[in-house]
Amino acid sequence: METLNPTIPSEKPRKPDWLRVKLPIGEEYLKVRGIVSKHKLHTICESGNCPNMGECWGAGTATFMILGNICTRSCGFCAVATGKPKPADWDEPKRVANSVKLMGVKHCVITSVDRDDLKDGGSIIWAETIKAIREISPETKFECLIPDFAGKWENLQRIIDVKPDIVSHNIETVRRLTAQVRIQAKYDRSLEVLKRLKDAGVRTKSGLMVGLGETEEEVLETIDDLARVNCDVMTIGQYLQPTPKHLPVARFVHPDEFARWKDIALAKGFRYVESGALVRSSYHAEKHVF
């Protein structure tokens, strides 16, 4: 795998046939869009320009994004808006829980923007949202895709205390590229988040993007690092440039490589691995609760 600086592409690679995405259509898709719009919900599906939105919404599921849709960080890969967020909405937990119940989903994913502007990092609303879903829709299983809370472990503890079915925190990229891809994040801090969750008895999950200029050895090192903190589930997917202002794609990874990495990760002890060009951290999330 050729090593490239992700900020300086040598030549824009041509998108291959295996990256074709189905257009979002269908009755269930329209139903979910209507619920999201009516209840003024934010979804990472929309804010993150997810290529699987049509498939997931068509199946009647969505990933809710709490704490607004403006992030305090400016990661080079992410389509979510960066800036000064609005104040926390304390009615949001109940609104999200009511929508989960209305949609009748058996499994939902909750994520959030980074809220480094808040002393608690948004962890109180996180905890209240989880408790509200449990109260209003107790049959629903769910995954929490959390930020790193800037390493303020008392905020992470609030998530641990409400005991989600599975907690995900994405490593996103290899160690060498972290400073360019996740400007305000730290590779080892993300590993520490996952380790603390696992040590507390929580099922854990993490995701890796490829195609940003990482080497084969660096991908394998990241798999090893996640295995070392006993991460249960791993996702590996192709990075896609959301806008021309974001980091360029260094290369498009062939499906055979994704399949090989899946086999390697499973052999390292992961309970479940999703690995493919269009895989995102919430893709097939309902399969990751075991």
TORFI-269392 format. One record per residue (C-alpha): residue in three letters; x, y, z. Coordinates in steps of 0.05 Angstrom, whole numbers, padded with zeros to 5 digits, always signed. Layout:
AlaXYZ;...
% end
This chain:
Met+00000+00000+00000;Glu+00030+00067-00021;Thr+00043+00116+00035;Leu+00016+00185+00020;Asn+00007+00249+00060;Pro-00069+00254+00064;Thr-00066+00330+00054;Ile-00027+00327-00011;Pro-00056+00278-00062;Ser-00011+00257-00119;Glu-00070+00245-00167;Lys-00144+00239-00154;Pro-00161+00164-00158;Arg-00221+00142-00199;Lys-00280+00115-00159;Pro-00288+00041-00174;Asp-00352+00003-00191;Trp-00357-00030-00123;Leu-00371+00038-00091;Arg-00439+00048-00124;Val-00492+00069-00074;Lys-00567+00058-00082;Leu-00610+00120-00082;Pro-00654+00126-00020;Ile-00726+00107-00039;Gly-00785+00069-00012;Glu-00841+00075+00038;Glu-00800+00060+00100;Tyr-00746+00110+00079;Leu-00800+00164+00072;Lys-00830+00144+00139;Val-00764+00152+00176;Arg-00748+00218+00141;Gly-00817+00243+00163;Ile-00806+00224+00236;Val-00736+00255+00237;Ser-00763+00320+00207;Lys-00826+00324+00250;His-00789+00315+00315;Lys-00731+00360+00296;Leu-00680+00305+00305;His-00608+00305+00281;Thr-00581+00241+00249;Ile-00509+00226+00231;Cys-00539+00193+00170;Glu-00554+00262+00142;Ser-00501+00305+00175;Gly-00446+00255+00158;Asn-00469+00242+00086;Cys-00470+00167+00101;Pro-00472+00125+00037;Asn-00516+00073+00071;Met-00573+00121+00090;Gly-00619+00092+00037;Glu-00608+00021+00059;Cys-00614+00035+00134;Trp-00672+00083+00131;Gly-00706+00036+00082;Ala-00702-00017+00137;Gly-00734+00031+00186;Thr-00672+00047+00226;Ala-00629+00109+00237;Thr-00571+00133+00279;Phe-00592+00192+00322;Met-00542+00248+00335;Ile-00553+00284+00401;Leu-00526+00349+00429;Gly-00539+00387+00365;Asn-00508+00384+00296;Ile-00449+00431+00305;Cys-00384+00401+00330;Thr-00329+00436+00369;Arg-00276+00397+00331;Ser-00253+00402+00259;Cys-00233+00332+00237;Gly-00208+00329+00166;Phe-00252+00271+00146;Cys-00320+00290+00176;Ala-00378+00325+00141;Val-00410+00349+00206;Ala-00409+00425+00213;Thr-00356+00456+00258;Gly-00366+00519+00299;Lys-00399+00545+00363;Pro-00455+00498+00383;Lys-00522+00520+00410;Pro-00536+00510+00484;Ala-00554+00439+00505;Asp-00627+00421+00496;Trp-00652+00387+00559;Asp-00716+00364+00525;Glu-00675+00325+00474;Pro-00670+00259+00513;Lys-00745+00251+00518;Arg-00755+00272+00445;Val-00705+00221+00420;Ala-00735+00166+00464;Asn-00806+00182+00439;Ser-00782+00177+00367;Val-00747+00110+00380;Lys-00813+00084+00407;Leu-00853+00114+00349;Met-00806+00082+00298;Gly-00814+00015+00332;Val-00740-00002+00324;Lys-00712-00062+00360;His-00642-00033+00358;Cys-00620+00039+00352;Val-00553+00076+00352;Ile-00542+00141+00389;Thr-00482+00185+00374;Ser-00463+00257+00385;Val-00419+00314+00363;Asp-00360+00332+00407;Arg-00380+00384+00458;Asp-00314+00408+00486;Asp-00349+00473+00503;Leu-00388+00439+00559;Lys-00355+00422+00626;Asp-00389+00353+00625;Gly-00374+00343+00551;Gly-00448+00329+00541;Ser-00444+00267+00584;Ile-00504+00286+00626;Ile-00551+00290+00566;Trp-00519+00226+00541;Ala-00538+00190+00605;Glu-00608+00221+00607;Thr-00621+00199+00535;Ile-00602+00128+00551;Lys-00646+00128+00612;Ala-00704+00158+00573;Ile-00700+00105+00519;Arg-00699+00050+00572;Glu-00761+00080+00605;Ile-00802+00093+00543;Ser-00779+00035+00499;Pro-00751-00018+00546;Glu-00751-00072+00492;Thr-00703-00032+00449;Lys-00629-00051+00448;Phe-00581+00004+00432;Glu-00510+00024+00418;Cys-00476+00088+00440;Leu-00423+00116+00394;Ile-00387+00164+00440;Pro-00333+00218+00435;Asp-00270+00215+00478;Phe-00295+00269+00527;Ala-00226+00300+00521;Gly-00199+00248+00569;Lys-00241+00273+00627;Trp-00256+00205+00656;Glu-00311+00228+00703;Asn-00352+00243+00641;Leu-00339+00175+00611;Gln-00360+00144+00677;Arg-00431+00173+00667;Ile-00437+00129+00605;Ile-00410+00068+00641;Asp-00459+00079+00699;Val-00522+00074+00654;Lys-00496+00009+00622;Pro-00512+00013+00548;Asp-00516-00054+00510;Ile-00453-00036+00472;Val-00409+00026+00470;Ser-00370+00046+00408;His-00312+00095+00403;Asn-00277+00101+00336;Ile-00202+00100+00329;Glu-00216+00127+00258;Thr-00146+00122+00230;Val-00076+00095+00243;Arg-00029+00126+00294;Arg+00015+00164+00244;Leu-00044+00199+00210;Thr-00083+00216+00273;Ala-00056+00287+00280;Gln-00077+00304+00209;Val-00143+00266+00206;Arg-00168+00277+00277;Ile-00136+00343+00294;Gln-00159+00350+00367;Ala-00158+00275+00383;Lys-00104+00229+00407;Tyr-00093+00157+00385;Asp-00073+00132+00454;Arg-00130+00169+00487;Ser-00180+00132+00443;Leu-00148+00066+00463;Glu-00153+00088+00536;Val-00228+00102+00527;Leu-00238+00032+00500;Lys-00195+00001+00555;Arg-00233+00036+00610;Leu-00299+00015+00581;Lys-00277-00057+00575;Asp-00247-00058+00645;Ala-00315-00035+00671;Gly-00348-00095+00637;Val-00378-00058+00577;Arg-00381-00090+00508;Thr-00337-00047+00462;Lys-00332-00030+00389;Ser-00287+00013+00346;Gly-00281+00034+00273;Leu-00224+00046+00225;Met-00225+00084+00158;Val-00176+00064+00104;Gly-00155+00098+00039;Leu-00123+00159+00073;Gly-00051+00139+00059;Glu-00039+00087+00113;Thr+00006+00027+00100;Glu-00011-00047+00106;Glu+00033-00051+00168;Glu-00003+00007+00200;Val-00072-00025+00189;Leu-00047-00089+00221;Glu-00016-00049+00279;Thr-00084-00015+00291;Ile-00119-00083+00291;Asp-00068-00107+00342;Asp-00076-00044+00385;Leu-00152-00053+00388;Ala-00144-00127+00403;Arg-00096-00110+00459;Val-00151-00070+00495;Asn-00198-00128+00484;Cys-00245-00091+00437;Asp-00303-00137+00419;Val-00326-00110+00351;Met-00287-00075+00295;Thr-00310-00041+00232;Ile-00265-00025+00173;Gly-00290+00019+00116;Gln-00267+00061+00057;Tyr-00257+00135+00070;Leu-00298+00177+00022;Gln-00284+00251+00015;Pro-00349+00287+00035;Thr-00331+00354+00002;Pro-00271+00383-00035;Lys-00251+00419+00029;His-00239+00353+00065;Leu-00180+00307+00062;Pro-00171+00273-00006;Val-00177+00199-00018;Ala-00107+00170-00028;Arg-00134+00105-00057;Phe-00195+00060-00062;Val-00184-00006-00026;His-00203-00069-00063;Pro-00257-00115-00032;Asp-00206-00172-00027;Glu-00164-00130+00021;Phe-00224-00116+00065;Ala-00240-00191+00067;Arg-00168-00207+00086;Trp-00167-00156+00142;Lys-00233-00185+00168;Asp-00202-00254+00172;Ile-00140-00226+00208;Ala-00182-00187+00258;Leu-00226-00247+00273;Ala-00164-00289+00285;Lys-00141-00237+00336;Gly-00202-00251+00378;Phe-00254-00199+00357;Arg-00325-00224+00367;Tyr-00351-00191+00304;Val-00319-00154+00246;Glu-00352-00113+00191;Ser-00302-00099+00135;Gly-00320-00071+00067;Ala-00318-00009+00023;Leu-00385+00020+00046;Val-00381-00004+00119;Arg-00390+00052+00170;Ser-00388+00046+00245;Ser-00464+00039+00252;Tyr-00473-00008+00193;His-00509-00072+00213;Ala-00504-00048+00286;Glu-00561-00093+00306;Lys-00516-00153+00295;His-00464-00128+00343;Val-00503-00139+00407;Phe-00490-00210+00429;
% end
